[in-house]
């Protein structure tokens, strides 16, 4: 009797659990982490103390019994994972090399947590390299929040990678990755990756930050300054008297809504230029005046607003009310509402780096894929965006993506290519990572225009922004957007170009007279199939196109502006290595036959793409 009752109840219970989604952990959600921090910086010791109140909201269907914080500055210590990786990889970043291993105690970076409470109760935690592992006193249930109160202290390392003090250009502080930052938790679980020098992934939240520092210092970075009339330094409203400093320090109060990180930089020598755009966005430039820097940074103020306008028009409206370009760091590095850029550059380089880092405001700042796992969806898309932007605002180019294609072709030729699905930390070489993330990632987006048509691709880019802003999309989400805009099936493109290193190589194998007609035989030499635009130019100057979509596309791209008249459209099954088509013109009327004259197809050997008669 007992067993007969228990079995159906157990079965019903399992059914209810499965139905309720307890085991169905694939749904999409966004965690939230709202920070309040008070920080006091000692510019003599390069050390700082801080308190942090973090309200963490668990919007996942999971119950969390642990959390993890990033302690990025701990990477800048001899023997760290970043140090070991840099000294063992075959092509170390020249900025890092073996420099970390040689840091003295007063030159290293560190972040140390001295106390941590959850909802007023002490928690157990352990510092493991660049990660703080925290065992919770009580679980954080789905759709609930917890309040973490922390005291911490840090030391700013000598400038080596992104963050640091006293850079080669004399910038005192580039404060990126400087605070204990809650790790991201998404449908794939925790992402408490150790910091070895690659990319970042964070939770959106609101930041309320107060930074006390010597009153001679000028600050800039993420967020909106709340007390400009107390601060001065070019931030105050015109004609308003600046309040005097209390003691030897000023407290800078910033708020940054809906961002996933907070960067600031500081130097007593900074010059602060600003401009308010017609759309209300304020552009801030902070740099150290010098013969090598000032002239180009003054000119840069003409280009930054133009870049914001161009990207807003073509990729989605910039959602914040300020953007800061700040001299600092060790090259160019993006952060919400801001970037760090080394200053001693010629104008072309300065505008180019600004445009690239600005592009990240779209693809890392707002779209914000997990760039550690999908670096090409950030770096590559930002490279694509900045190439078009530079062609528009600085120097027009008929082929703005030429450099990206060339970078990808060099990667293939090197024999060191790895799939773009490789986690950014785990590429075998820095070179293969960079070429895959930046060059091949940009080619992925440019080549999408070849496959589905540039009009559909460009509409898809806007749809991607509107659909997935502030939602951490992945490659499948992007592909689905492009499928909906084009009406074509595109999973094959993702599977080949992202998950493999198979390459594209098509050729014109044979052209043969067939009475009043002509037979043209094409061959697929590479392992990756693609649709083919075959353009025939006749001796009378007219052109025609033979369009050969892949059968598995389940459709055709629409006719593009400026495209030659289509005379034939036939599916090409990917299993068939050759395809012969017959055109209704005599062979002696043909001047040339060419595969993809637009050069958007990433064909690794274009010598066999054209025949002339």
N, C-alpha and C positions, 0 to 999 in steps of 0.2 A: 504494500500500500504506500509506504514512504517513498520507495523508489519510483513507483508509478507517478507520484505527484511531482517528485523532484525533476525528472527528465524533461517534461514539457515546460516547466518553469525555467530551467536552465536554457533550453532552446529558445524560449521567448526572450530571456534576458540577453542572449547573444545577438538575437535579431535586433532587439532594441538598441544595443550598443553599436552594432554596425550601422544601423539606420541613423543614429544620432551623430555619426561622424567622428566618434572618438578615435577610431582606427584610420579614418580617412584624413590623412595629414597633408594632402596635396593642395588644399585651398590656398588662395593668395591673401595676404594680409600685410599690414605695415605696423611694425612696432613704433613706439614713440619714446623719445628721451629728451626731457626738458631740463636744461642746465641753468643753475645759478652759481656763479663763481666769484669769489673775491680773492684777488691775487696781489701780493706785495713783492716787487722786484728790487733786489739790491744790485745796483749797477757796478758796484765795486767788486763784489764776490761772484757775480753772475749766477747767483742763486735766488730762488724765490720760494715763498710759502703761499699756500692757498687753502681755501675751504670750498667744498662743492656740495650743493644740494641737488640731487638728481631725482626727478620724478619719472619713473620708468613704467610705461603702460604696455602690458602684454595683450596684444590684440590677436594672438595666435590661438589655435584650438588646443594648445598644449599647456600642461602644468610644468612650470620651470622650478627646479630645485637647486640650480646653480646659475651663476652669471659670470661673465668674463669682462675684464677691462683691458684695453690696450695701454701699455706703458712704453710708448715708442722711444723715448729718449734713452732707455736702457740698451738700445742697440749700439749706442756709441760708447762701448766699453771693450777693452781688449778681451778676446775670447768669446764675444757674443756671436750669435748666428750670422749676423751681417758681416762681422769681421772674418769669421771662418769662411763664409761663402765667397767673399771678395778675394781672399787669398788662395782659394782653391779653384775658382772658375778659370777657364782658359783665356778669357778676354775680359778681365775686370774693368769696371768703370774707372776711368783714369782719375776721377774726383775722389774715389775711395781708396783703391789699391790696398796698400798695407797700412794706411794712415791710422786707422782705428787702433791697431795693435800697438802703436807707439804713443798713444795718448797718456799724459800724466794725470794724476788724480784730480788736479784742478782744471783739466781740459776735457775730461769725460763728460758724458751726459748721464743723467739718471732721473727717474721719477720714483718716489717712495711714498707709499701710503702709510700714514702713522695711526689712523683710526678709521673705522668704517662701521656704520650702523645701518640696519634696515628697519624701518618703522620704529626707531628708537631702541632697538636691541642690537647688541654686538653680534657681528658675524665672524666666521672663521675664514681667513684668506691666506693665500700663499703667493708670493712673487716668484714666477717661473719665467725668467728672461724678460721678454717684452709683454708678457701676459700676467695679469692678476687673476688667479682662480679663486672664486668666492663660493663657499658653501652657505646656503641660505638657512636662516633659523626657521623659516616657514616658507612653503612654496608660494610662488606667484601664480594664481589661478588664471585661467583664460578670462579675458575681458576684465582684468583688474589691474590696479596700479600699486606700486611700492615706492616708498621714499627712502633714498639712500643718502646718508650724510657722511661726508668724508673730509679728513684733513690730509693734506699731502705737501710734499716739498720736492723741489727739483733743482737741477743744475744744468745750465745751458751749455751744450758741448761746443767746442771749437767747430766752426763751420766746415762740414764735410759733405753732407748730403741733405739737401733741401733745407733743413733747420740748422740753427746754430748762431754763434756769435763771431764777430770780427772776421768777416769774409775777406776775400782777396781784394775786394773793392772798398773795404773799410766800413761796411755796414755793421752796426753794433749787434742788432738782434733781428733774426728771421725766425719768428716764433710759430712754427708749424708743427703739428703733432706734439704739442707741448703739455697737454693735460691728460689725466686718466679718462679714457674715452670708452664708453660701453660698447662692447662688440655687437655686431648685427646678428639677429636671429631671424631666419626666414623659412620658407617651405622646405629648404634643404637642411635646416638645423642651424647650429651655431657656426660662426665664421671667426673663430679666435685664432687667426693666422699669426704666427710670429712675424716680426718685422725684419725683413732681410734686404729691403731696399726697393721694393716694387710698388704695387698699387694699394688702394684703400677702398673700404666699403663701410658705410656708416648709416646710422639711423637718423631720420629727420626729426627735428625738434626745434624748440625755441631756446635761444641762448641769451642769458642776461649776465653780462660780464663786467666786472669792475677791476681795473688794473691801476695800481698805485706805483708810480715810477718817478724818478728824478724829474723836476719840473722843466728842465732844459730839453727833455726828449720830446720828439714829435712822433705820433703813432698813426697808423692806418691799418686797414685790413677788412675783415668781414664785419658786416653789420652797420647800424646807424648810430652815430654818436649822439648820446642823450643830453650831454651838458656842454655844447660847443662854446657857449658864452663864458663858461668857467675855464675852458681850456685855452682858447685863442689859437695861435699857430695857424691862422688862416681858416679855421673852422667856424669862427664866430660870425654872427650876422653883421653885415656892414653897418657901421655907425653905432654899434652897441659896445659899451665899455666892458672890458674883460675883467672878471673877478680875479682878485689876487690869489696866489697860491698860499696854502696853509703849510707852513714849514718848508721843507725842502722838496716836497713831492706834490704832484697833482694826481688825482684819481680820474682816470678816463672811464666813462660808463658807456658801454655799447649794448645794443639789443639787436639780435638777428633772428627774425622769424622764419621758420620752416627751412632750415638748412641742416646739413648733416656733418658740419665741421666748423671750426672757428680758428682763423689764422690772424695773427697780428705781427707787425714789424715796428721797430722803433730805432730812432737815431737822432741825436741832437743836431745833426747837420742837415737833416732833410729839408728840402724846399717842397712846399705844398702848393700845387696848382689845381684849380678845379673849374669845371664848366658844367652848367645845367643845360641839358638838351631840351629840345622842344617838347619831347614826350615826358619831361619831368625827371628823367634819370640824371643824377649827378655823377660826373666822371671826376675822380680824384687821381692825380699823379703825385707820387712822392719819390724824390730822388736827391742824391747828393750832388750839388752843382760842381762842375769841373770843366776844364777845356775839352775833355773827351766825351762828356755826358750832356751838358746843358743844351747845346744847340739841337741835338736830335730829340731830346725829351720834350723840348718846347714844340718841335714839329709834330711829335707823336700825338699831341693833344688835338691835332686836326684829324688824325686817323682813327683814334679810339671811338669817338662818337659815330663816325661813318661805319665802322665795323659793327657796332651794336645795332645800328639801323638796318644794315644789310642782313645780318643774321636774324634779326627779329622778323624781317619780311620773308625770308626764305626758309627758316627753320622753326619759327614759333616766337611769339612775343616774349621778350625778356621780362621775367616776372618781378624783378626787384627794382628798387629806386636808387641804387647806387652801384658803381663798379670802380674798384681801385686798382691801378697799376702801380706797383711799388718796386723800387730797386732793392734787390735782396736775393737771398737764396744762392743757387749755384748754377743757374741756367734759366729755365722757365718752368714754373710749377703752378698748377691751378688750385684754387680754393673757392668756396662760395663767395660770391660778390667781389672777388679779388684775385690777384695773381702776384707772384714774386718773379721778377725778371732781372737778370744781371744788366747793368747799365751801360757798360763800355762797349757798345755795339754800333756798327754803321746803321744808317736809317733803314735800309732794306731789312736787315736782320732784326732790328728793334720792332718794326711794324709787323714783321712775319711772326716773331715769337708772341707778341701781344695778341695777334689774331688767332694763333693756335690755342693759346691759353684761354682766350675768351671763348673759343668754340667749346671748350670743356664746360662752360657755364650751362650749355645746353645738354651735352651728352654725359657729363659726370655730375654736374651740379643739380640738374632737375630730372632728366631721364634716369640717370644714376643706376645703370646696370651694375652688377657686381663686377667691378673692373679688375679685381684680382682674378676672377674666373673667366671673364669675357673682356680682356683688355682691349681687343680690337674693336669692340663696340663703343668704346670711349675714345681711345687714341686714334683709331682709324677713322671714325666718324668725325672727330674734331679735325683731323688732318684734311679730310674731304671738305669740311665746312670752311676751314681757313684758306685752303687753296682757291676756292671760288671767291671768297671774300677778298683775298689779296688781288685777284684778277680784276675785281670790280673797283676797289678803292685805291689801289696803289699802282699796279702795272698790269695792263690788259694782256691776257695770254689766250691764244687759240686753243691751247691744250693745258689747262691749269693742273690737270692730274698727271701730267707726263712724268713728273718726278716720282710719284707714288708707283706708277707702273714700272718705271726703271728700277726702283728699289725692290719691288717684288721679283722682277726678272733676275736681278743679282742674287737674291736669296735662293731662287731655284737653281741657278748656275753654281752656287757655292756648295750644294749638296748637303747643307746643314738645315734645311727647312724642317720644321716640326708642325704638326697640325695646329690650327688656331684654337682648337679646343683645349690645348695645354694650359694648365694653370700658370699664371704669370711667374710665380716663384720657381717653377720647376722646369723652365726651358734649360737646355744644356748650355747654351751660350747667351750672353747679352745681345750679341748681334742677331741671332735668330729670333729672339724675343722682339727686338725693336723692329726688325723688318716685317715680321708677321703682324704685330700690333698696329704699327703706324702705316706701313706701305700696303700690305695685303688687305688690311682692314679698310683702307680708303678705296682700294680697287674693288672690294666686295660691293661697296655702295655705288661706285661709278658704273661697274659692270651690270648692276641691277637695272640701270637705265637702258642698257643695251638689250637686256632680256625682256623687260616688260614695257619699255618705252619711257623716255625721260619725263613725259607729262604725268604718267601714272606713278612713277617713282617719286617725283616731287610732291604730288598730292599725298602719297603715302608717308613721306617725311613729316608733313604737317599733321596727318592723322596719327602718326606715331607719337608726336609731341602732345597732341590733345588727349590721346587715349592713355598714354603711359607716363605722363609727367608725374613725378613724386610717387612712383609705384614700383621701381626696381624691376624693369622687364628683362627678359632673356631673349636669346636668339629666336626661339620659337614664336614669341610674341611679335617680334619684328617681321618675321616671315609671314605670319598670318595677316598682319596689316597690309603687306604688299600683295598677298593673294587676294584680299578683299578689294583692293584698289584696281588690280589688273584683271581679275577673273581667271587667273592662271594658277596652276598647281606648281609650287616652288620648293617643296621639301627636298627634292633632288639637289637643288643648288646649295642649300645648307649642308646637306650630307656630304657632298663632294668637296666644296670649297672650304668648309669649316673643319670637318672632322677627318679629312684626309689631306695628303700632299700630292694627290694626283693632279696632273697638269693638263692644260688645253693645248692641243696642237692639231690644227687642220691644214690640209693642203689641197691644191688643185692637181689631181693626178693625171688627167688626160682631157684633151679637147679634140673632138673628132667630127669631121664633116659627115652629115647623114642626108645627102641630097640637098634639098632646099632648107634643111634644118641642121642643127648642131647639137651633138651630145657632149655634155660636160660631166666628167666624173670627179667627185670630191672624195677625199679619204680622211678618216679620223685616225690620227697617228698617236695622239696622247690618250691617256686613260680617262679623262674627264669629258663627257659629252656636253655639247652646247648647241643652242639654235644657231643658224647661220644666215647672215645677210650676205648674199652674193650679188655684187653689182657688176653689170656688163655695160661697158662703154663702147659705142659704135663709132665708126669712122666719120659719120655725119654729125657727131657731137652729142647725140641723144644717149640717154642712159635708161636702163631697166634693172629691176631687182628680182632675183629669185629668192624667196623667203622660205627657209626650211626650219620650222619650229620642231622641237623634240616632241615625239608622240606623247610622252609622259607629262608634257605641259598642259595637255587637255585644252588647247586653244591657241590663239595667236595674239601677238601684241598688235595694238592698233597702229595704223600708218602714222609715221612720225612726220613732223614738219620738215620740209626740205628733202624728204626721202625720195629716191628714184621710184618711178612707177613700178608697182608690183605686177609681174606678168605670170608668175607661177608661185603657188604656195602649197608645199607638200610636207607632210610629217616625215621626220627621219627617226626611225626607231633606234634607240641607243645601242642595241645589239648589232646593228649593221655597220660594219667598218667602212663601207663605201656607199655612195649614193650617186646615181646617174640621173640627170635631168635633161630633157630635150627642149630646146627653145626653137621657136619658129622663125629663125633668121639664119641665113647662110653664114658659114664660118668666115668667109672672106670679107664680111661686113663688120667684123668685130675688131676693135682696136685693143681692148684690154678686158680682162676678167679679174675681179679682186674680191677676196673674202674680207668683209668688214673694213671698208675704207675709213670709217669713223675712228678706228683704232681703239674702240672701247672693249673689244674682246681681248682678254689677257692671254693671247696666243704666244707661247714661249718661243716659237720659231716662225717669224713672219716672212722669211725668205721664200717660202713655198706658197704664200698667200696670193700672189699676183702673177699673171702671165700677160705678156704684151705681144702683139702681132705686128 
